[in-house]
């Protein structure tokens, strides 16, 4: 029986486990390692912050998902991975030997300016972020991408004073124009072309000759690879993410799979792509169990991106198309609630 280690409960593994709960797979022993038994769904986090959802509505039970898929759940994080020896070291000090590992542990946030690690809060993990937001009225956000803009508008909806520093846009130009217009309309202090040079105790943000103090500085400058990947022995791309083939297998160690933010696939790191990875992963885990050939992933560079804008208003884009309005928010709400039903209904599957 193959020992399959699932690292992280991201979108791909959530889809995999919900599928295996409905139709079990035999011949594999699944173990999910993730820090929290209950996990916040990232797409609904801005809605939680804005007050549209109770936190419980935006959480899924990762431990229960593993149980319903006839797997084991270990509340921990991976701190080291030896791909050659097929051993993972966990945060509790234990070591876990595997035959196959699947990495879907997400990413961290790059914090590359002086003082950022000491005086700014990364937007991940979400659980820590929510606790800190309760005590902050004047907030700076480093990063004008989708995550930073969504958080800024959610916080502004709750009456917080928010300043967004963005040295460059990570969004398509036509979409970025809509987002900037909306942020300004609701009172977000958006500063395009202005990067944070350093952060001093206070926290005090230094940007060129400007110095401004805040209650809290959030760091949302884009995904960075998890530190333990560097010493894993896995082949990585220039940014430090896992190089994979068309079946989402490591190009250097084919018994290690990677999906979501962990993987270097030449497409944007988004929940939409990660769910598609999960669909393939479910089929391929069944192939692993039966000893049949794995299927290939077909990348789709143009994914749907829907961004909530504080109130029940959202902006959507796919390729050159974009739209905005209250109806877009309700569309996003329906998509997110359907996803949560899939995960939560799994609890009663057996």
C-alpha positions as CSV (number, residue, x, y, z in Angstrom):
1,X,0.0,0.0,0.0
2,X,1.5,3.4,-1.1
3,X,2.0,6.0,1.7
4,X,0.8,9.3,0.2
5,X,1.7,12.4,2.1
6,X,-0.4,15.5,1.4
7,X,1.4,18.7,2.4
8,X,-1.0,21.5,3.0
9,X,-4.8,21.9,2.6
10,X,-4.9,24.3,-0.3
11,X,-7.5,24.4,-3.1
12,X,-6.0,21.4,-4.9
13,X,-5.9,19.1,-1.9
14,X,-9.3,20.3,-0.7
15,X,-10.8,19.2,-4.1
16,X,-8.8,16.0,-4.0
17,X,-10.1,15.0,-0.6
18,X,-13.7,16.0,-1.2
19,X,-13.6,13.8,-4.4
20,X,-12.0,10.8,-2.5
21,X,-14.6,11.2,0.2
22,X,-17.4,10.7,-2.3
23,X,-15.6,7.9,-4.1
24,X,-12.9,6.3,-2.0
25,X,-9.6,5.1,-3.5
26,X,-8.0,1.8,-2.4
27,X,-4.4,0.9,-2.4
28,X,-3.1,4.2,-0.9
29,X,-2.7,5.4,2.7
30,X,-3.4,9.2,2.8
31,X,-1.9,11.5,5.4
32,X,-2.7,15.2,5.4
33,X,-0.3,17.6,7.2
34,X,-1.7,21.1,7.7
35,X,-1.3,23.5,10.6
36,X,-5.0,24.1,11.4
37,X,-7.9,21.6,11.5
38,X,-10.2,24.4,10.3
39,X,-9.0,26.6,7.5
40,X,-10.2,29.9,6.0
41,X,-11.1,29.8,2.3
42,X,-8.9,32.6,0.8
43,X,-11.5,33.8,-1.7
44,X,-14.0,34.6,1.2
45,X,-11.4,36.2,3.5
46,X,-12.1,39.8,2.3
47,X,-15.8,39.1,2.8
48,X,-15.1,38.1,6.4
49,X,-13.1,41.2,7.0
50,X,-15.8,43.4,5.4
51,X,-18.5,41.8,7.5
52,X,-20.4,40.0,4.8
53,X,-19.6,36.5,6.2
54,X,-19.2,35.1,9.6
55,X,-15.8,33.5,10.0
56,X,-17.4,30.0,10.3
57,X,-19.1,30.5,6.9
58,X,-15.7,30.9,5.3
59,X,-14.0,28.0,7.0
60,X,-13.8,24.4,5.9
61,X,-12.8,21.4,8.2
62,X,-9.6,20.0,6.7
63,X,-9.3,17.4,9.4
64,X,-12.8,16.1,8.7
65,X,-12.1,16.2,4.9
66,X,-9.1,13.9,5.5
67,X,-11.2,11.6,7.7
68,X,-14.0,11.3,5.2
69,X,-11.4,10.4,2.5
70,X,-10.2,7.6,4.9
71,X,-7.0,9.5,5.6
72,X,-5.1,10.7,8.6
73,X,-4.8,14.3,9.7
74,X,-1.7,15.6,11.4
75,X,-1.9,19.2,12.8
76,X,1.6,20.4,11.9
77,X,3.7,22.1,9.2
78,X,6.5,20.6,7.2
79,X,9.8,22.2,8.1
80,X,12.1,20.1,5.9
81,X,11.7,17.7,3.0
82,X,14.4,15.2,1.8
83,X,13.1,14.3,-1.6
84,X,15.9,11.8,-2.2
85,X,15.3,9.9,1.0
86,X,11.5,10.4,0.8
87,X,11.2,11.8,4.4
88,X,9.5,14.9,5.6
89,X,10.3,16.6,9.0
90,X,7.4,18.1,10.8
91,X,7.1,21.1,13.2
92,X,6.6,18.7,16.1
93,X,10.0,17.2,15.4
94,X,8.7,13.9,14.0
95,X,9.8,12.5,10.7
96,X,7.3,11.0,8.1
97,X,8.4,8.5,5.5
98,X,6.4,8.5,2.3
99,X,6.2,6.7,-1.1
100,X,4.5,9.7,-2.8
101,X,4.3,13.3,-1.6
102,X,1.9,15.9,-3.0
103,X,2.8,19.5,-2.2
104,X,-0.1,22.0,-2.0
105,X,1.1,24.1,0.9
106,X,0.8,27.5,-0.8
107,X,3.4,30.2,-0.6
108,X,4.7,32.8,1.7
109,X,5.0,36.6,1.2
110,X,8.2,38.2,0.0
111,X,9.5,40.8,2.5
112,X,12.6,42.2,1.0
113,X,13.1,45.7,2.5
114,X,14.8,46.6,5.8
115,X,12.5,46.3,8.8
116,X,9.7,44.4,7.0
117,X,10.2,41.2,8.8
118,X,10.4,42.9,12.2
119,X,7.7,45.6,11.8
120,X,5.2,44.4,9.1
121,X,2.7,41.5,9.2
122,X,2.5,39.2,6.2
123,X,-1.0,38.6,5.0
124,X,-0.5,34.9,5.5
125,X,-1.4,33.0,7.6
126,X,-4.9,34.4,7.5
127,X,-5.7,33.4,11.1
128,X,-3.0,35.6,12.5
129,X,-4.0,38.4,10.1
130,X,-7.6,38.5,11.4
131,X,-6.5,38.8,15.0
132,X,-4.2,41.7,14.3
133,X,-6.8,43.6,12.3
134,X,-9.1,43.8,15.3
135,X,-6.7,46.3,17.0
136,X,-5.7,48.5,14.0
137,X,-7.5,51.7,12.7
138,X,-4.8,53.2,10.4
139,X,-3.3,50.5,8.1
140,X,-0.7,50.5,5.4
141,X,-0.6,47.8,2.8
142,X,2.5,47.1,0.7
143,X,1.5,45.7,-2.6
144,X,-1.2,46.7,-5.1
145,X,-2.0,43.3,-6.6
146,X,-5.2,41.5,-6.2
147,X,-4.6,40.5,-2.5
148,X,-3.5,44.0,-1.4
149,X,-6.4,45.8,-3.2
150,X,-9.1,43.4,-2.0
151,X,-7.9,43.7,1.6
152,X,-7.7,47.5,1.3
153,X,-11.2,47.8,0.1
154,X,-12.6,45.3,2.7
155,X,-10.9,47.3,5.5
156,X,-12.1,50.6,4.1
157,X,-15.7,49.2,4.1
158,X,-15.3,48.6,7.8
159,X,-14.3,52.3,8.4
160,X,-10.5,51.8,8.6
161,X,-8.1,54.4,7.2
162,X,-6.1,52.5,4.5
163,X,-3.0,53.5,2.4
164,X,-1.8,51.2,-0.4
165,X,1.8,51.5,-1.6
166,X,2.3,49.9,-5.0
167,X,5.6,50.3,-6.9
168,X,4.2,48.3,-9.9
169,X,0.8,46.8,-10.8
170,X,0.6,43.0,-11.0
171,X,-2.8,43.2,-12.6
172,X,-3.7,43.4,-16.3
173,X,-3.8,47.0,-17.4
174,X,-7.5,47.3,-18.2
175,X,-8.4,45.5,-14.9
176,X,-5.9,47.6,-12.9
177,X,-7.7,50.8,-14.1
178,X,-11.0,49.6,-12.8
179,X,-9.5,48.6,-9.5
180,X,-7.7,51.9,-9.0
181,X,-10.9,53.8,-9.9
182,X,-12.9,51.8,-7.4
183,X,-10.3,52.1,-4.6
184,X,-10.2,55.9,-5.0
185,X,-14.0,56.1,-5.1
186,X,-14.4,54.4,-1.7
187,X,-11.6,56.4,-0.1
188,X,-8.6,54.2,-0.2
189,X,-5.3,56.3,-0.2
190,X,-3.8,54.6,-3.3
191,X,-0.1,55.5,-4.1
192,X,0.9,54.0,-7.4
193,X,4.6,54.0,-8.3
194,X,5.5,54.5,-4.7
195,X,7.5,51.6,-3.1
196,X,8.2,51.2,0.6
197,X,12.0,51.5,1.1
198,X,12.1,50.5,4.8
199,X,10.0,50.2,8.0
200,X,11.1,51.5,11.3
201,X,9.6,50.9,14.8
202,X,6.2,52.5,15.2
203,X,5.6,51.1,12.6
204,X,7.0,54.0,10.5
205,X,6.9,53.6,6.8
206,X,9.7,55.2,4.8
207,X,8.9,55.7,1.1
208,X,11.4,58.0,-0.6
209,X,11.4,61.3,1.4
210,X,8.0,60.5,2.9
211,X,7.7,59.2,6.5
212,X,4.3,58.1,7.9
213,X,3.3,56.2,11.0
214,X,0.6,53.5,11.0
215,X,-1.0,51.2,13.6
216,X,-0.2,48.2,11.3
217,X,1.7,47.5,8.1
218,X,0.5,44.6,6.0
219,X,2.9,42.9,3.5
220,X,1.1,41.7,0.4
221,X,3.8,42.0,-2.3
222,X,3.2,38.7,-4.1
223,X,4.0,35.0,-3.5
224,X,7.4,33.7,-2.5
225,X,8.4,30.1,-2.2
226,X,8.3,28.3,1.2
227,X,11.9,28.3,2.7
228,X,12.2,24.5,3.0
229,X,11.9,24.0,-0.7
230,X,15.5,25.3,-1.2
231,X,17.0,22.4,0.7
232,X,14.6,19.7,-0.5
233,X,16.7,18.5,-3.4
234,X,13.8,19.2,-5.8
235,X,14.4,21.0,-9.1
236,X,13.2,24.6,-8.7
237,X,12.7,27.4,-11.1
238,X,14.5,30.8,-10.8
239,X,12.0,32.0,-8.3
240,X,12.3,28.9,-6.1
241,X,9.1,27.1,-7.0
242,X,8.9,23.4,-7.9
243,X,9.5,22.6,-11.5
244,X,6.9,20.1,-12.7
245,X,6.0,18.1,-15.8
246,X,2.6,17.9,-17.5
247,X,1.4,15.4,-14.9
248,X,2.4,17.9,-12.1
249,X,5.3,15.6,-11.0
250,X,8.6,17.1,-10.0
251,X,11.0,17.0,-13.0
252,X,13.7,15.7,-10.7
253,X,11.8,13.4,-8.4
254,X,8.6,12.1,-10.1
255,X,7.2,10.6,-6.9
256,X,6.8,14.2,-5.6
257,X,3.8,16.2,-7.0
258,X,3.3,19.9,-6.7
259,X,0.2,22.0,-7.3
260,X,-1.1,25.5,-6.6
261,X,1.3,28.2,-5.5
262,X,4.1,25.6,-4.9
263,X,4.3,24.7,-8.6
264,X,6.1,26.5,-11.4
265,X,3.7,26.2,-14.3
266,X,4.0,29.4,-16.2
267,X,0.5,30.5,-15.3
268,X,-0.8,33.0,-12.7
269,X,-0.9,31.7,-9.1
270,X,-4.7,31.7,-8.5
271,X,-7.4,29.6,-6.8
272,X,-9.0,28.9,-10.2
273,X,-5.9,27.3,-11.5
274,X,-5.3,25.4,-8.2
275,X,-8.8,23.9,-8.3
276,X,-8.0,22.7,-11.9
277,X,-4.8,21.1,-10.5
278,X,-7.0,19.4,-7.8
279,X,-9.3,17.9,-10.5
280,X,-6.2,16.4,-12.2
281,X,-4.7,15.4,-8.9
282,X,-7.8,13.4,-8.0
283,X,-7.7,11.4,-11.2
284,X,-3.9,10.9,-10.9
285,X,-4.1,9.6,-7.3
286,X,-6.5,7.0,-8.6
287,X,-4.0,6.2,-11.4
288,X,-1.2,5.9,-8.8
289,X,-3.3,3.4,-6.8
290,X,-4.1,1.3,-9.8
291,X,-0.6,1.5,-11.4
292,X,-1.9,3.1,-14.6
293,X,-0.4,6.0,-16.5
294,X,-0.9,9.5,-15.1
295,X,-2.9,12.2,-17.1
296,X,-1.4,15.5,-18.3
297,X,-2.4,19.0,-17.2
298,X,-3.5,21.4,-19.9
299,X,-2.6,25.0,-18.8
300,X,-5.1,27.7,-19.4
301,X,-3.3,31.1,-19.0
302,X,-6.5,33.1,-19.0
303,X,-8.2,32.4,-15.7
304,X,-11.3,34.2,-14.4
305,X,-10.3,36.7,-11.6
306,X,-13.1,38.2,-9.5
307,X,-12.2,40.8,-6.9
308,X,-14.5,41.9,-4.2
309,X,-14.5,45.7,-3.5
310,X,-15.4,46.1,0.1
311,X,-19.1,46.5,-0.2
312,X,-21.3,44.0,-2.1
313,X,-19.6,45.1,-5.4
314,X,-17.0,43.3,-7.4
315,X,-14.8,43.5,-10.5
316,X,-14.2,40.5,-12.8
317,X,-11.8,39.9,-15.7
318,X,-10.8,37.1,-18.0
319,X,-8.4,37.9,-20.9
320,X,-9.4,41.2,-22.4
321,X,-13.0,41.1,-20.9
322,X,-13.8,42.8,-17.7
323,X,-17.0,43.9,-15.9
324,X,-18.0,45.3,-12.5
325,X,-21.1,45.9,-10.4
326,X,-23.2,44.5,-7.6
327,X,-24.2,41.6,-9.9
328,X,-20.6,40.6,-10.1
329,X,-20.4,40.4,-6.3
330,X,-23.5,38.1,-6.2
331,X,-22.0,36.0,-8.9
332,X,-18.7,35.6,-6.9
333,X,-20.8,34.9,-3.8
334,X,-22.6,32.1,-5.6
335,X,-19.3,30.6,-6.8
336,X,-17.7,30.8,-3.3
337,X,-20.7,29.3,-1.5
338,X,-21.0,26.5,-4.0
339,X,-17.3,25.6,-3.3
340,X,-17.9,25.7,0.4
341,X,-21.0,23.4,0.1
342,X,-18.8,20.9,-1.8
343,X,-16.3,20.8,1.1
344,X,-18.8,20.9,3.9
345,X,-21.3,18.5,2.5
346,X,-18.5,16.0,2.4
347,X,-18.9,15.7,6.2
348,X,-22.2,13.8,5.8
349,X,-21.1,11.7,2.8
350,X,-20.9,8.4,4.7
